[in-house]
Amino acid sequence: MQSKTFYRVVVYSVLVLAALLFLAPMYVMLVTSFKDADQIRAGNLMSLPTSMNWDSWQQAWSQACTGVDCRGLKPYFWNSVRMAVPAVLISTGWGAINGYVLSMWKFRGSDLLFGFLLFGVFMPFQVVLLPMSQVLGYLNLSSSIGGLIMVHCLAGMAGTTLFFRNYYTAIPHELVNAARLDGAGFWRIFWRIVIPMSTPILMVTLIWQFTNIWNDFLFGVAFSGADSKPITVGLNNMANTTSSVKNYNVDMAAAVIAGLPTMLVYILAGQYFVKGLTAGAVKG
C-alpha cells in the first residue's frame, strides 16, 4: 500500500511539474501584457505587475500599430470571425454528407474514392498554393473573405470526411435498412436517424475545424487582401512592425487576444471533444 502511494505521489508530482512548465509561457504572456514599459525594463519575466494596466490591451485591440497600418487587431479579429464560422459549418456539413454516403450508401468505386480523399489529409498545403490562387482568380474570389472560406472548406473536406466516415461505420446498418423498408429516403434517414446519433463526432469536427481555421497563417497570408486579412496575419504584422521602441506588453496582449477564442472553445467544449474521440472505441 505504501509503495502504491509513493508511486502515485511521484506520478502526480511529475504531471504537475510538466503542467507548470507547459503553462509558463502563457503565464509570462499574461503578466507581461499587464505591465507598463518601466515594469518590463525593471523586473523579470516571472514577476507580477505592480498594477493592472489595461492600456496595452486597448492598444492591441484598436491602435497598436505605428507603421503604415494602425488599425490594431480589431478588423483582423472580425475578418477571422466572418471567415471561420461559415467555413467551419460548411466543411463540417460537407464532411457529414460525404461520410454518410461513403459508409451507408456505398457504390462501385466508393472505397477507391475514399482512398483518394485521404491524400488530402497527408498532403502539404504548400503544394496547392499556386493552383488554388489561379482557381480563385478565375472565380473572382481573390483577396476576399469568400475566397478564404472556399479554401478552408476544400482543405478541411478530407479530414472531416475521414472523421464522419469512420464514425458512421460503427452505426448499425440495420437501422438504415429498416428505415429503407419503411420508405424513408436518403435525406430523411440522414436527418432523422444519422444526425441525431452524430453529436459526439459533430463536436469533435467543429472544434477541430475551428482551431485549424482560426490559427491558420499560410492561407491567410497567401490568399487575403488588404481588407480580408485574418487575425494571425494581423498579429504577425503587429509583432514585426518597425518602431523605435518595442512594446512587448502590447505584443503579448495581442497574442492573448488572438488565441483567446480557441482557448474558450476548448474550455467550454473540451469535455465533448474527449467524449467524441472515445465514442465507439469500446463495443458491446
C-alpha positions in Angstrom: 0.0 0.0 0.0 2.8 2.4 0.9 4.6 1.7 -2.4 1.4 2.4 -4.4 1.0 5.7 -2.5 4.7 6.6 -3.2 4.4 5.9 -6.9 1.2 7.9 -7.1 2.8 10.9 -5.4 5.7 10.6 -7.9 3.4 10.4 -10.9 1.3 13.4 -9.8 4.4 15.4 -9.0 5.8 14.8 -12.4 2.4 15.7 -14.0 2.2 18.9 -12.0 5.7 19.9 -12.9 5.0 19.2 -16.6 1.9 21.3 -16.4 3.7 24.2 -14.8 6.4 24.1 -17.5 3.8 23.9 -20.2 1.8 26.8 -18.8 4.9 29.0 -18.0 4.8 30.8 -21.5 1.1 31.6 -21.0 1.8 33.0 -17.6 4.7 35.2 -18.9 2.4 36.4 -21.7 -0.4 37.4 -19.3 1.7 39.1 -16.7 3.7 41.0 -19.3 0.6 42.2 -21.0 -0.5 44.0 -17.8 2.9 45.7 -17.2 3.9 49.1 -18.4 7.2 49.8 -20.1 9.0 50.7 -16.9 8.0 47.5 -15.1 9.1 45.4 -18.1 12.6 47.1 -18.0 12.9 46.9 -14.2 11.5 43.5 -13.4 12.0 40.0 -14.7 9.8 37.7 -16.8 8.1 35.9 -13.9 7.4 39.0 -11.7 3.8 40.1 -11.1 2.7 43.5 -12.3 2.6 46.2 -9.6 -0.8 47.3 -11.0 -3.2 46.1 -13.6 -2.5 48.1 -16.8 -5.2 47.7 -19.4 -3.7 50.3 -21.8 -1.7 47.6 -23.7 -4.9 45.6 -24.3 -6.7 48.7 -25.6 -3.7 49.4 -27.9 -3.5 45.9 -29.1 -7.2 45.9 -30.0 -7.6 49.3 -31.6 -4.5 51.3 -32.2 -1.3 49.3 -31.6 0.4 49.6 -35.0 2.7 52.5 -35.5 3.6 51.8 -39.1 1.5 52.1 -42.3 -1.4 50.1 -40.8 -2.6 51.5 -37.5 -5.8 49.6 -37.0 -4.8 47.1 -34.4 -6.3 43.7 -34.2 -10.0 44.7 -34.3 -10.6 44.4 -38.0 -8.5 41.3 -38.3 -10.4 39.7 -35.5 -13.8 40.2 -37.2 -12.3 39.1 -40.5 -11.4 35.8 -38.8 -14.9 35.5 -37.3 -16.6 36.1 -40.7 -14.2 33.5 -42.3 -14.1 30.8 -39.6 -17.8 30.5 -38.7 -19.2 29.7 -42.2 -16.1 27.7 -43.2 -16.4 25.5 -40.1 -20.2 25.0 -40.6 -19.8 24.3 -44.4 -16.8 21.9 -44.1 -18.5 20.0 -41.2 -21.8 19.6 -43.0 -19.9 18.6 -46.2 -17.9 16.0 -44.3 -21.0 14.6 -42.7 -22.7 14.1 -46.0 -19.6 12.5 -47.5 -19.1 10.2 -44.6 -22.8 9.2 -44.7 -22.6 8.3 -48.4 -19.3 6.5 -48.2 -20.3 4.4 -45.2 -24.1 3.7 -45.7 -24.8 4.3 -49.4 -21.8 2.6 -51.0 -21.4 2.4 -54.7 -18.9 0.9 -57.1 -15.6 2.6 -56.5 -16.6 4.3 -53.3 -13.7 2.8 -51.3 -11.3 3.9 -54.1 -12.7 7.4 -53.9 -12.3 7.4 -50.1 -8.7 6.4 -50.6 -8.1 9.3 -52.9 -9.7 11.7 -50.4 -7.3 10.5 -47.8 -4.4 12.0 -49.8 -5.8 15.4 -48.8 -5.2 14.6 -45.1 -1.5 14.0 -45.6 -0.8 16.4 -48.5 1.2 19.5 -47.5 -0.8 22.6 -48.2 2.1 24.4 -49.8 1.7 22.4 -53.0 -1.8 23.8 -53.6 -0.9 27.5 -53.2 -0.3 28.2 -56.8 -3.2 26.2 -58.4 -5.5 27.5 -55.7 -4.6 31.1 -56.4 -5.3 30.5 -60.1 -8.7 29.0 -59.3 -9.6 31.9 -57.0 -8.6 34.3 -59.8 -10.9 32.5 -62.3 -13.8 32.7 -59.8 -13.1 36.4 -59.0 -12.6 35.4 -55.3 -9.0 36.5 -54.9 -8.2 38.6 -51.8 -11.6 38.2 -50.3 -13.3 36.6 -47.3 -15.3 34.4 -49.6 -12.1 33.0 -51.2 -10.7 32.2 -47.8 -13.9 30.4 -46.9 -13.7 28.3 -50.1 -10.0 27.4 -49.5 -10.6 26.3 -45.9 -13.7 24.2 -46.9 -11.7 22.4 -49.6 -8.7 22.0 -47.3 -10.8 20.6 -44.5 -13.0 18.3 -46.6 -10.7 15.3 -46.4 -10.3 15.5 -42.7 -14.0 16.0 -41.9 -14.9 13.2 -44.3 -12.5 10.8 -42.6 -13.9 11.7 -39.1 -17.6 11.1 -40.1 -17.0 8.1 -42.3 -15.1 6.2 -39.6 -17.7 7.1 -37.1 -20.7 6.1 -39.3 -19.2 2.7 -40.0 -19.8 1.9 -36.3 -23.5 2.7 -36.6 -25.6 -0.5 -37.0 -26.7 -0.7 -40.7 -29.8 -2.5 -39.6 -31.2 0.9 -38.6 -30.7 2.3 -42.1 -32.1 -0.9 -43.7 -35.2 -0.8 -41.5 -35.8 2.8 -42.4 -35.5 2.0 -46.1 -38.1 -0.8 -45.7 -40.4 1.8 -44.1 -40.0 4.0 -47.2 -37.5 6.6 -45.8 -35.3 8.1 -48.4 -31.7 9.4 -48.5 -32.3 12.7 -46.7 -34.9 11.5 -44.2 -32.6 8.8 -43.0 -29.8 11.4 -42.8 -31.7 14.0 -40.8 -33.9 11.7 -38.7 -31.5 8.8 -37.8 -27.9 9.6 -38.6 -27.6 13.2 -37.4 -29.2 12.6 -34.0 -26.6 9.9 -33.4 -23.7 12.1 -34.5 -23.4 14.6 -31.6 -20.0 13.3 -30.4 -18.3 13.4 -33.8 -20.0 16.7 -34.7 -18.4 18.3 -31.6 -15.0 16.8 -32.4 -15.2 18.1 -36.0 -16.5 21.6 -35.1 -13.7 22.1 -32.5 -11.0 20.6 -34.8 -12.0 22.7 -37.8 -12.4 25.9 -35.8 -9.0 25.5 -34.2 -7.3 24.8 -37.6 -9.1 27.6 -39.4 -8.7 30.3 -36.7 -5.0 29.5 -36.2 -4.2 29.2 -39.9 -1.5 31.6 -41.2 -0.4 30.1 -44.5 -3.7 30.5 -46.4 -4.3 33.8 -44.7 -1.1 35.4 -45.8 -1.3 33.8 -49.3 -4.9 34.5 -50.3 -6.1 37.5 -48.3 -6.2 41.1 -49.4 -5.7 44.4 -47.5 -9.3 44.2 -46.1 -9.6 40.5 -45.6 -6.5 39.5 -43.6 -7.3 37.2 -40.7 -6.1 37.7 -37.1 -2.9 35.6 -37.5 -1.7 37.8 -40.3 -2.6 40.9 -38.3 -0.7 39.6 -35.2 2.3 38.9 -37.4 2.2 42.4 -38.9 1.9 43.9 -35.4 4.8 42.0 -33.9 7.0 42.8 -36.9 6.1 46.5 -37.3 9.0 48.9 -37.4 9.2 51.1 -34.3 11.9 52.8 -32.3 10.6 51.3 -29.1 9.4 47.7 -28.9 6.1 47.4 -26.9 6.3 43.9 -25.5 3.3 44.4 -23.4 1.2 45.3 -26.4 2.5 42.3 -28.4 1.7 39.9 -25.5 -1.8 41.3 -25.1 -2.3 40.9 -28.9 -1.1 37.3 -28.8 -3.6 36.5 -25.9 -6.4 38.2 -27.8 -5.6 36.1 -30.9 -5.6 32.9 -29.0 -8.5 33.6 -26.7 -11.3 32.2 -29.0 -9.7 28.8 -29.4 -8.9 28.6 -25.7 -12.5 29.4 -24.8 -13.7 26.8 -27.2 -11.6 24.1 -25.5 -12.5 25.3 -22.0 -16.3 25.3 -22.8 -16.5 22.3 -25.0 -13.3 20.3 -24.3 -15.2 17.6 -22.5 -17.3 17.0 -25.6 -14.1 16.7 -27.7 -12.7 14.0 -25.4 -16.1 12.1 -25.4 -16.2 12.4 -29.2 -12.7 11.0 -29.7 -13.5 8.0 -27.5 -17.0 7.4 -28.8 -17.3 3.9 -30.4 -13.9 2.8 -29.0 -15.5 0.1 -27.0 -18.3 -2.1 -28.4 -20.6 -4.5 -26.7 
